[in-house]
């Protein structure tokens, strides 16, 4: 099935025109959040976006629209009814509030994308890393069915109408960045999906997005961090996502004394990324996050602060993925290719010039190959694992990720000297999956959870 293209969710200030090779493109910033579960997070970022003229994208988990009591109304490919890798939606009042939040965001011009449905990843007995195209069609079919009529999955409840439809969804992020590219592409095309943002970057730094098999790919960047460089970490690079800052920062622990330090870690790294891209190749910044309470809510304040600061900067636009693609498709392919050929930003080589590294101080700004440097082909299993399961469902507040070493993964949290390659918990050598796309390493848990 192919869906007609909706109008892009719009930031009215964006110059929607082709730029010449002689012009500097605008600086675009893509704020996104996996999960879409926590009411408080919806309100925080809706307020911050309204104050800073920003647009963001939420990659919604469909099972968050199913009341927990109705869990058996969803079945993931190859699994028993009700078996999932994250939390369901809670009670009727919680699901109703979530629908209202989604409707409010949609009406304000923010984008709702897909985080699919059951959040079943490599650690589960039959996760998305095993799924065929037919099974992905089943999974995405569940997502669209739930989105089309949440009430059908919650018989007897009085839920408000959901104003977002499958026609409005044009891309997403894979749970745990898990999936096989060649199995996903046919499903994406059959459902009119135009982009994915699940691949771990092939090399360090920030680069322009590209198309592969007709799908726009916005890679998850591996960035140099002034905080890691200052503490002489084994590698000064980290995947630019909240979960990875948590794991790199203190091994994924909730320690009150660490909260301010973890907030500063993500905030300063994101600000360096912005300064580097703005002064450098102007590649769109992918800031992937979650609605979560990780590290005792260490990371949401950092993301909110960055949103409020950079989205009001000159020549900077915080946009949805749909509007980013609409802008990209206005550009001359040769000009786009030239922008892609520029040196990557956020590699640390410009840190001293930008004031992020003291003049004359030795520091580790080594070039770094991301986890996918050897091979193209896996979607993005680069960042997620999914905490301990109990009865097939994450336990704890909004399914907190508690890192554990599943089959095929090597736990790094207890070995600080080996913590990086991407500043994440784990690596895995498994051919062809997206998350570890383009190569072996796969950074730990994902998207949306503990979260939600």
MARDREN-99001 format. One record per residue (C-alpha): residue number from 1; residue in three letters; z, x, y. Coordinates in nm, 3 decimals. Each point is the difference from the previous one (the first is absolute). Layout:
// MARDREN-99001
<NUM; "ala"; <Z; X; Y>> ...
***
This chain:
// MARDREN-99001
<1; "unk"; <0.000; 0.000; 0.000>> <2; "unk"; <-0.073; 0.130; 0.346>> <3; "unk"; <0.185; -0.119; 0.307>> <4; "unk"; <-0.157; -0.022; 0.346>> <5; "unk"; <0.125; 0.257; 0.247>> <6; "unk"; <0.260; -0.141; 0.241>> <7; "unk"; <0.010; 0.110; 0.359>> <8; "unk"; <0.204; 0.319; 0.033>> <9; "unk"; <0.357; -0.049; 0.112>> <10; "unk"; <-0.035; 0.112; 0.358>> <11; "unk"; <0.169; 0.228; 0.245>> <12; "unk"; <-0.171; -0.116; 0.318>> <13; "unk"; <0.013; 0.337; 0.174>> <14; "unk"; <-0.201; 0.193; -0.260>> <15; "unk"; <-0.339; 0.120; 0.129>> <16; "unk"; <-0.219; -0.164; -0.264>> <17; "unk"; <-0.313; 0.207; 0.055>> <18; "unk"; <-0.177; 0.302; -0.139>> <19; "unk"; <0.116; 0.336; 0.132>> <20; "unk"; <-0.235; 0.292; 0.054>> <21; "unk"; <0.041; 0.344; -0.148>> <22; "unk"; <0.099; 0.127; 0.345>> <23; "unk"; <0.287; -0.247; 0.037>> <24; "unk"; <0.355; 0.025; -0.131>> <25; "unk"; <0.076; -0.299; -0.221>> <26; "unk"; <0.318; -0.198; 0.060>> <27; "unk"; <0.312; 0.086; -0.196>> <28; "unk"; <0.060; -0.276; -0.255>> <29; "unk"; <0.331; -0.051; -0.180>> <30; "unk"; <0.033; -0.214; -0.315>> <31; "unk"; <0.356; -0.119; -0.060>> <32; "unk"; <0.038; -0.172; -0.336>> <33; "unk"; <0.284; -0.130; -0.214>> <34; "unk"; <-0.002; -0.065; -0.374>> <35; "unk"; <0.190; -0.291; -0.148>> <36; "unk"; <0.056; -0.252; 0.277>> <37; "unk"; <0.332; -0.126; -0.136>> <38; "unk"; <0.282; 0.066; 0.246>> <39; "unk"; <0.037; -0.252; 0.281>> <40; "unk"; <0.176; 0.247; 0.230>> <41; "unk"; <-0.286; 0.248; -0.024>> <42; "unk"; <-0.259; -0.263; 0.088>> <43; "unk"; <0.195; -0.081; 0.315>> <44; "unk"; <0.058; 0.364; 0.095>> <45; "unk"; <-0.365; 0.093; -0.013>> <46; "unk"; <-0.136; -0.324; 0.142>> <47; "unk"; <0.222; 0.061; 0.304>> <48; "unk"; <-0.092; 0.368; 0.028>> <49; "unk"; <-0.371; -0.078; -0.029>> <50; "unk"; <0.018; -0.271; 0.263>> <51; "unk"; <0.175; 0.238; 0.240>> <52; "unk"; <-0.246; 0.286; -0.056>> <53; "unk"; <-0.329; -0.191; -0.033>> <54; "unk"; <-0.031; 0.112; -0.361>> <55; "unk"; <-0.151; -0.157; -0.310>> <56; "unk"; <0.116; 0.085; -0.351>> <57; "unk"; <-0.086; -0.084; -0.361>> <58; "unk"; <0.232; -0.132; -0.271>> <59; "unk"; <-0.113; 0.048; -0.359>> <60; "unk"; <0.162; -0.305; -0.152>> <61; "unk"; <0.134; -0.013; -0.356>> <62; "unk"; <-0.096; -0.341; -0.134>> <63; "unk"; <0.307; -0.043; -0.219>> <64; "unk"; <0.210; 0.002; 0.318>> <65; "unk"; <-0.141; -0.352; 0.045>> <66; "unk"; <0.136; -0.115; -0.338>> <67; "unk"; <0.362; -0.107; -0.018>> <68; "unk"; <0.198; 0.209; -0.245>> <69; "unk"; <0.081; -0.309; -0.207>> <70; "unk"; <-0.376; -0.047; -0.054>> <71; "unk"; <-0.071; 0.356; -0.109>> <72; "unk"; <-0.165; -0.102; -0.326>> <73; "unk"; <-0.281; -0.167; 0.196>> <74; "unk"; <-0.149; 0.347; 0.052>> <75; "unk"; <-0.134; 0.220; -0.280>> <76; "unk"; <-0.123; 0.354; 0.061>> <77; "unk"; <-0.286; 0.137; -0.210>> <78; "unk"; <0.123; 0.109; -0.342>> <79; "unk"; <0.360; -0.106; 0.069>> <80; "unk"; <0.231; -0.291; -0.075>> <81; "unk"; <0.042; -0.285; 0.251>> <82; "unk"; <0.244; 0.095; 0.275>> <83; "unk"; <0.000; 0.373; -0.071>> <84; "unk"; <-0.055; 0.185; 0.331>> <85; "unk"; <0.078; 0.331; 0.166>> <86; "unk"; <0.170; -0.132; 0.312>> <87; "unk"; <0.184; -0.306; 0.124>> <88; "unk"; <-0.122; -0.357; 0.014>> <89; "unk"; <0.044; -0.205; 0.313>> <90; "unk"; <0.362; -0.116; -0.022>> <91; "unk"; <0.081; -0.365; 0.058>> <92; "unk"; <-0.199; -0.277; 0.167>> <93; "unk"; <0.137; 0.073; 0.346>> <94; "unk"; <-0.091; 0.369; -0.026>> <95; "unk"; <-0.356; -0.074; -0.111>> <96; "unk"; <-0.040; -0.258; 0.275>> <97; "unk"; <0.119; 0.249; 0.262>> <98; "unk"; <-0.238; 0.262; -0.136>> <99; "unk"; <-0.293; -0.241; 0.032>> <100; "unk"; <0.101; -0.071; 0.359>> <101; "unk"; <0.011; 0.374; 0.072>> <102; "unk"; <-0.346; 0.051; -0.149>> <103; "unk"; <-0.137; -0.290; 0.203>> <104; "unk"; <0.157; 0.136; 0.319>> <105; "unk"; <-0.148; 0.345; -0.060>> <106; "unk"; <-0.342; -0.142; -0.082>> <107; "unk"; <-0.002; -0.213; 0.315>> <108; "unk"; <0.092; 0.306; 0.208>> <109; "unk"; <-0.303; 0.192; -0.130>> <110; "unk"; <0.170; 0.217; -0.260>> <111; "unk"; <-0.169; 0.048; -0.335>> <112; "unk"; <0.115; -0.111; -0.344>> <113; "unk"; <-0.141; 0.213; -0.278>> <114; "unk"; <0.075; 0.018; -0.369>> <115; "unk"; <0.270; 0.188; -0.185>> <116; "unk"; <-0.119; -0.198; -0.300>> <117; "unk"; <0.255; -0.197; -0.203>> <118; "unk"; <0.232; 0.143; -0.266>> <119; "unk"; <0.046; 0.358; 0.119>> <120; "unk"; <-0.028; 0.143; -0.350>> <121; "unk"; <-0.046; 0.375; 0.009>> <122; "unk"; <-0.030; 0.297; -0.232>> <123; "unk"; <0.368; -0.003; -0.105>> <124; "unk"; <-0.026; -0.354; -0.138>> <125; "unk"; <-0.109; -0.065; -0.356>> <126; "unk"; <-0.346; -0.122; 0.102>> <127; "unk"; <-0.053; 0.080; 0.363>> <128; "unk"; <-0.294; 0.007; 0.238>> <129; "unk"; <-0.096; 0.352; -0.101>> <130; "unk"; <-0.127; -0.154; -0.328>> <131; "unk"; <-0.178; -0.305; 0.137>> <132; "unk"; <-0.370; -0.067; -0.049>> <133; "unk"; <-0.226; -0.174; 0.250>> <134; "unk"; <0.058; -0.328; -0.181>> <135; "unk"; <0.376; 0.045; 0.025>> <136; "unk"; <-0.023; 0.090; 0.370>> <137; "unk"; <-0.202; -0.319; 0.050>> <138; "unk"; <0.283; -0.191; -0.169>> <139; "unk"; <0.258; 0.168; 0.224>> <140; "unk"; <-0.192; -0.056; 0.322>> <141; "unk"; <-0.077; -0.353; -0.114>> <142; "unk"; <0.376; -0.059; -0.022>> <143; "unk"; <0.039; 0.139; 0.352>> <144; "unk"; <-0.265; -0.232; 0.143>> <145; "unk"; <0.126; -0.302; -0.193>> <146; "unk"; <0.355; 0.051; 0.127>> <147; "unk"; <-0.124; 0.061; 0.354>> <148; "unk"; <-0.215; -0.314; -0.014>> <149; "unk"; <0.282; -0.228; -0.110>> <150; "unk"; <0.354; 0.139; -0.027>> <151; "unk"; <0.124; -0.352; -0.066>> <152; "unk"; <-0.183; -0.012; -0.331>> <153; "unk"; <0.216; 0.290; -0.120>> <154; "unk"; <0.318; -0.160; 0.133>> <155; "unk"; <-0.005; -0.360; -0.129>> <156; "unk"; <0.249; -0.230; 0.165>> <157; "unk"; <0.046; 0.217; 0.310>> <158; "unk"; <-0.095; -0.102; 0.353>> <159; "unk"; <-0.170; 0.309; 0.136>> <160; "unk"; <-0.197; 0.024; 0.326>> <161; "unk"; <-0.375; 0.045; -0.023>> <162; "unk"; <-0.115; 0.362; -0.011>> <163; "unk"; <-0.266; 0.053; 0.265>> <164; "unk"; <-0.138; 0.324; -0.143>> <165; "unk"; <-0.267; -0.051; -0.266>> <166; "unk"; <-0.173; 0.235; -0.244>> <167; "unk"; <-0.294; 0.004; 0.244>> <168; "unk"; <0.222; 0.179; 0.252>> <169; "unk"; <0.087; 0.283; -0.238>> <170; "unk"; <-0.236; 0.297; 0.013>> <171; "unk"; <0.189; 0.287; -0.160>> <172; "unk"; <0.334; 0.134; -0.109>> <173; "unk"; <0.221; 0.266; -0.144>> <174; "unk"; <0.062; 0.033; -0.373>> <175; "unk"; <0.357; -0.026; -0.126>> <176; "unk"; <0.112; 0.353; -0.081>> <177; "unk"; <-0.347; 0.104; 0.105>> <178; "unk"; <-0.087; -0.057; -0.366>> <179; "unk"; <-0.341; -0.098; -0.130>> <180; "unk"; <-0.333; 0.137; -0.121>> <181; "unk"; <-0.266; 0.011; 0.271>> <182; "unk"; <-0.290; -0.088; -0.229>> <183; "unk"; <0.188; -0.302; -0.134>> <184; "unk"; <0.100; -0.120; 0.346>> <185; "unk"; <-0.331; 0.022; 0.186>> <186; "unk"; <-0.172; -0.290; -0.184>> <187; "unk"; <0.303; -0.222; 0.057>> <188; "unk"; <0.018; 0.093; 0.369>> <189; "unk"; <-0.367; -0.078; 0.049>> <190; "unk"; <0.014; -0.329; -0.191>> <191; "unk"; <0.279; -0.113; 0.231>> <192; "unk"; <-0.149; 0.118; 0.327>> <193; "unk"; <0.254; 0.277; 0.054>> <194; "unk"; <-0.122; 0.273; 0.232>> <195; "unk"; <0.269; 0.266; 0.009>> <196; "unk"; <0.280; 0.172; -0.187>> <197; "unk"; <0.279; 0.220; 0.136>> <198; "unk"; <0.152; 0.141; -0.315>> <199; "unk"; <-0.144; 0.345; -0.058>> <200; "unk"; <0.208; 0.306; 0.054>> <201; "unk"; <-0.188; 0.225; 0.240>> <202; "unk"; <-0.217; 0.267; -0.158>> <203; "unk"; <0.137; 0.264; 0.237>> <204; "unk"; <0.272; 0.037; 0.259>> <205; "unk"; <-0.036; -0.151; 0.343>> <206; "unk"; <-0.163; -0.307; 0.150>> <207; "unk"; <-0.372; -0.073; -0.037>> <208; "unk"; <-0.237; -0.288; 0.074>> <209; "unk"; <-0.041; -0.275; -0.265>> <210; "unk"; <-0.310; -0.010; -0.218>> <211; "unk"; <-0.188; -0.238; -0.226>> <212; "unk"; <-0.033; 0.043; -0.373>> <213; "unk"; <-0.185; -0.248; -0.220>> <214; "unk"; <-0.024; -0.225; 0.304>> <215; "unk"; <0.379; -0.007; 0.048>> <216; "unk"; <0.169; 0.143; 0.309>> <217; "unk"; <0.279; 0.237; -0.106>> <218; "unk"; <0.286; 0.078; 0.238>> <219; "unk"; <0.183; 0.280; -0.177>> <220; "unk"; <0.376; 0.043; 0.011>> <221; "unk"; <0.039; 0.321; 0.203>> <222; "unk"; <0.198; 0.309; -0.093>> <223; "unk"; <0.132; 0.129; 0.330>> <224; "unk"; <0.175; 0.309; 0.127>> <225; "unk"; <0.351; -0.084; 0.115>> <226; "unk"; <0.188; 0.195; 0.268>> <227; "unk"; <0.324; -0.105; -0.170>> <228; "unk"; <-0.096; 0.148; -0.337>> <229; "unk"; <-0.132; 0.314; 0.168>> <230; "unk"; <0.325; 0.047; 0.191>> <231; "unk"; <0.209; -0.017; -0.314>> <232; "unk"; <-0.232; 0.242; -0.185>> <233; "unk"; <-0.082; -0.252; -0.271>> <234; "unk"; <-0.206; 0.118; -0.296>> <235; "unk"; <-0.290; -0.180; 0.163>> <236; "unk"; <-0.010; -0.142; 0.354>> <237; "unk"; <-0.220; -0.291; -0.108>> <238; "unk"; <0.092; -0.360; -0.083>> <239; "unk"; <-0.193; -0.318; -0.066>> <240; "unk"; <0.024; -0.206; 0.319>> <241; "unk"; <0.185; -0.294; -0.154>> <242; "unk"; <0.364; -0.108; 0.027>> <243; "unk"; <0.078; 0.032; -0.370>> <244; "unk"; <-0.124; 0.357; -0.003>> <245; "unk"; <0.212; 0.091; 0.303>> <246; "unk"; <0.299; -0.139; -0.187>> <247; "unk"; <-0.065; 0.199; -0.316>> <248; "unk"; <-0.086; 0.317; 0.187>> <249; "unk"; <0.291; -0.050; 0.238>> <250; "unk"; <0.289; -0.045; -0.243>> <251; "unk"; <-0.138; -0.083; -0.344>> <252; "unk"; <0.003; -0.377; 0.056>> <253; "unk"; <0.373; -0.051; 0.057>> <254; "unk"; <0.190; -0.244; 0.221>> <255; "unk"; <0.237; 0.232; 0.188>> <256; "unk"; <0.142; -0.117; 0.334>> <257; "unk"; <0.016; 0.352; 0.138>> <258; "unk"; <-0.375; 0.046; -0.063>> <259; "unk"; <-0.125; -0.307; 0.186>> <260; "unk"; <-0.059; 0.158; 0.343>> <261; "unk"; <-0.155; 0.310; -0.156>> <262; "unk"; <-0.242; -0.205; -0.213>> <263; "unk"; <-0.099; -0.216; 0.297>> <264; "unk"; <-0.070; 0.315; 0.201>> <265; "unk"; <-0.203; 0.147; -0.289>> <266; "unk"; <-0.246; -0.289; -0.008>> <267; "unk"; <-0.005; -0.051; 0.376>> <268; "unk"; <-0.076; 0.362; 0.090>> <269; "unk"; <-0.260; 0.036; -0.275>> <270; "unk"; <-0.184; -0.315; 0.112>> <271; "unk"; <0.013; 0.113; 0.363>> <272; "unk"; <-0.142; 0.340; -0.093>> <273; "unk"; <-0.278; -0.173; -0.195>> <274; "unk"; <-0.086; -0.208; 0.303>> <275; "unk"; <0.000; 0.296; 0.240>> <276; "unk"; <-0.213; 0.206; -0.238>> <277; "unk"; <-0.260; -0.271; -0.063>> <278; "unk"; <-0.019; -0.098; 0.367>> <279; "unk"; <-0.060; 0.359; 0.105>> <280; "unk"; <-0.216; 0.075; -0.304>> <281; "unk"; <-0.246; -0.199; -0.207>> <282; "unk"; <0.120; -0.346; 0.109>> <283; "unk"; <-0.002; -0.119; -0.362>> <284; "unk"; <0.170; -0.339; -0.049>> <285; "unk"; <0.363; 0.046; -0.100>> <286; "unk"; <0.112; -0.177; -0.317>> <287; "unk"; <0.372; -0.070; 0.027>> <288; "unk"; <0.082; -0.170; -0.330>> <289; "unk"; <0.347; -0.147; -0.037>> <290; "unk"; <0.197; -0.279; -0.163>> <291; "unk"; <0.236; -0.277; 0.094>> <292; "unk"; <0.310; 0.170; -0.141>> <293; "unk"; <0.357; 0.119; 0.044>> <294; "unk"; <-0.047; 0.345; -0.153>> <295; "unk"; <0.246; 0.266; 0.105>> <296; "unk"; <0.222; -0.272; 0.152>> <297; "unk"; <-0.284; -0.115; 0.224>> <298; "unk"; <-0.083; 0.351; 0.119>> <299; "unk"; <-0.375; -0.050; 0.032>> <300; "unk"; <-0.074; -0.332; 0.169>> <301; "unk"; <0.152; 0.119; 0.330>> <302; "unk"; <-0.227; 0.306; -0.007>> <303; "unk"; <-0.312; -0.209; -0.060>> <304; "unk"; <0.100; -0.253; 0.266>> <305; "unk"; <0.062; 0.276; 0.255>> <306; "unk"; <-0.335; 0.163; -0.070>> <307; "unk"; <-0.178; -0.337; 0.028>> <308; "unk"; <0.165; -0.072; 0.335>> <309; "unk"; <-0.090; 0.345; 0.133>> <310; "unk"; <-0.349; 0.089; -0.120>> <311; "unk"; <-0.161; -0.343; 0.017>> <312; "unk"; <0.033; -0.002; 0.379>> <313; "unk"; <-0.144; 0.349; 0.044>> <314; "unk"; <-0.329; 0.050; 0.182>> <315; "unk"; <-0.316; -0.040; -0.210>> <316; "unk"; <0.209; -0.104; -0.302>> <317; "unk"; <-0.037; -0.322; -0.198>> <318; "unk"; <0.225; -0.120; -0.280>> <319; "unk"; <-0.227; -0.223; -0.204>> <320; "unk"; <-0.045; -0.175; -0.334>> <321; "unk"; <-0.220; 0.140; -0.275>> <322; "unk"; <-0.251; -0.279; 0.051>> <323; "unk"; <-0.046; 0.085; 0.366>> <324; "unk"; <-0.015; 0.370; -0.081>> <325; "unk"; <-0.286; -0.066; -0.243>> <326; "unk"; <-0.177; -0.225; 0.249>> <327; "unk"; <0.014; 0.286; 0.252>> <328; "unk"; <-0.111; 0.261; -0.255>> <329; "unk"; <-0.302; -0.210; -0.095>> <330; "unk"; <-0.116; -0.001; 0.362>> <331; "unk"; <-0.028; 0.379; 0.000>> <332; "unk"; <-0.309; 0.210; -0.063>> <333; "unk"; <0.032; 0.141; -0.356>> <334; "unk"; <-0.089; 0.348; 0.126>> <335; "unk"; <0.272; -0.012; 0.262>> <336; "unk"; <0.250; -0.116; -0.260>> <337; "unk"; <-0.106; 0.282; -0.229>> <338; "unk"; <0.054; 0.252; 0.281>> <339; "unk"; <0.350; -0.133; 0.060>> <340; "unk"; <0.075; 0.031; -0.371>> <341; "unk"; <-0.120; 0.360; 0.003>> <342; "unk"; <0.256; 0.101; 0.261>> <343; "unk"; <0.306; 0.201; -0.098>> <344; "unk"; <0.283; -0.219; -0.124>> <345; "unk"; <0.290; -0.075; 0.230>> <346; "unk"; <0.371; 0.021; -0.086>> <347; "unk"; <-0.027; 0.315; -0.212>> <348; "unk"; <0.254; 0.194; 0.207>> <349; "unk"; <-0.246; 0.253; 0.137>> <350; "unk"; <0.027; -0.160; 0.344>> <351; "unk"; <0.378; -0.048; -0.004>> <352; "unk"; <0.079; 0.285; 0.237>> <353; "unk"; <-0.269; -0.099; 0.250>> <354; "unk"; <0.126; -0.358; 0.001>> <355; "unk"; <0.363; 0.101; 0.048>> <356; "unk"; <0.111; -0.094; -0.349>> <357; "unk"; <0.076; 0.358; -0.105>> <358; "unk"; <0.170; 0.269; 0.211>> <359; "unk"; <-0.237; 0.266; 0.129>> <360; "unk"; <0.019; 0.314; -0.208>> <361; "unk"; <0.216; -0.152; -0.272>> <362; "unk"; <-0.137; 0.061; -0.348>> <363; "unk"; <-0.056; -0.318; -0.191>> <364; "unk"; <-0.173; -0.140; -0.304>> <365; "unk"; <-0.325; -0.159; 0.113>> <366; "unk"; <-0.192; 0.088; -0.312>> <367; "unk"; <-0.300; -0.215; -0.084>> <368; "unk"; <0.095; -0.238; -0.276>> <369; "unk"; <-0.209; -0.185; -0.252>> <370; "unk"; <0.113; -0.353; -0.065>> <371; "unk"; <0.065; -0.135; -0.348>> <372; "unk"; <-0.356; -0.112; -0.038>> <373; "unk"; <-0.180; 0.317; 0.091>> <374; "unk"; <-0.163; 0.059; -0.333>> <375; "unk"; <-0.162; -0.328; -0.081>> <376; "unk"; <-0.122; -0.324; 0.152>> <377; "unk"; <0.058; -0.309; -0.193>> <378; "unk"; <0.345; -0.137; 0.001>> <379; "unk"; <0.108; -0.257; 0.243>> <380; "unk"; <0.321; 0.091; 0.129>> <381; "unk"; <0.277; 0.047; -0.230>> <382; "unk"; <0.140; 0.245; 0.235>> <383; "unk"; <0.318; -0.129; 0.109>> <384; "unk"; <0.185; -0.247; -0.199>> <385; "unk"; <0.200; -0.045; -0.307>> <386; "unk"; <0.220; -0.294; -0.007>> <387; "unk"; <0.363; 0.042; -0.065>> <388; "unk"; <0.189; -0.123; -0.301>> <389; "unk"; <-0.095; -0.332; -0.152>> <390; "unk"; <0.239; -0.254; -0.136>> <391; "unk"; <-0.162; -0.279; -0.188>> <392; "unk"; <-0.334; 0.098; 0.146>> <393; "unk"; <0.115; -0.036; 0.360>> <394; "unk"; <0.146; 0.241; 0.254>> <395; "unk"; <0.360; -0.064; 0.077>> <396; "unk"; <0.179; 0.065; 0.326>> <397; "unk"; <-0.074; -0.088; 0.357>> <398; "unk"; <-0.370; -0.069; 0.027>> <399; "unk"; <-0.067; 0.206; -0.310>> <400; "unk"; <0.113; 0.342; 0.109>> <401; "unk"; <-0.194; 0.283; -0.156>> <402; "unk"; <0.228; 0.219; -0.198>> <403; "unk"; <-0.207; 0.298; -0.108>> <404; "unk"; <-0.008; 0.068; -0.370>> <405; "unk"; <-0.240; 0.209; -0.204>> <406; "unk"; <-0.237; -0.230; -0.190>> <407; "unk"; <-0.228; 0.121; -0.274>> <408; "unk"; <-0.242; 0.262; 0.125>> <409; "unk"; <0.185; 0.066; 0.324>> <410; "unk"; <0.205; 0.303; 0.087>> <411; "unk"; <0.311; -0.067; 0.205>> <412; "unk"; <0.030; 0.234; 0.298>> <413; "unk"; <0.288; -0.153; 0.192>> <414; "unk"; <0.253; 0.227; -0.167>> <415; "unk"; <-0.209; 0.309; 0.066>> <416; "unk"; <-0.024; 0.042; 0.379>> <417; "unk"; <-0.209; 0.315; -0.028>> <418; "unk"; <-0.274; -0.197; -0.171>> <419; "unk"; <0.044; -0.311; 0.208>> <420; "unk"; <-0.330; 0.007; 0.170>> <421; "unk"; <-0.366; 0.027; -0.058>> <422; "unk"; <0.029; -0.319; 0.199>> <423; "unk"; <0.366; -0.034; 0.071>> <424; "unk"; <0.036; -0.263; -0.267>> <425; "unk"; <0.202; -0.058; -0.309>> <426; "unk"; <-0.246; 0.051; -0.277>> <427; "unk"; <-0.330; 0.127; -0.106>> <428; "unk"; <-0.211; -0.103; -0.292>> <429; "unk"; <-0.313; 0.134; -0.151>> <430; "unk"; <-0.198; -0.300; -0.113>> <431; "unk"; <-0.371; -0.015; 0.044>> <432; "unk"; <-0.171; -0.240; 0.222>> <433; "unk"; <0.254; -0.226; 0.163>> <434; "unk"; <-0.018; -0.098; 0.360>> <435; "unk"; <0.337; 0.088; 0.116>> <436; "unk"; <-0.031; 0.346; -0.111>> <437; "unk"; <-0.350; -0.050; 0.093>> <438; "unk"; <-0.211; 0.300; -0.001>> <439; "unk"; <0.226; 0.201; -0.207>> <440; "unk"; <0.314; 0.044; -0.188>> <441; "unk"; <0.311; -0.038; 0.210>> <442; "unk"; <0.157; -0.333; 0.039>> <443; "unk"; <0.279; -0.054; 0.248>> <444; "unk"; <0.270; -0.240; -0.123>> <445; "unk"; <0.082; -0.373; 0.063>> <446; "unk"; <-0.181; -0.243; 0.196>> <447; "unk"; <-0.044; -0.257; 0.213>> <448; "unk"; <0.196; -0.265; 0.095>> <449; "unk"; <0.315; -0.003; -0.149>> <450; "unk"; <0.343; 0.049; 0.042>> <451; "unk"; <-0.196; -0.106; 0.202>> <452; "unk"; <-0.155; -0.310; 0.060>> 
***
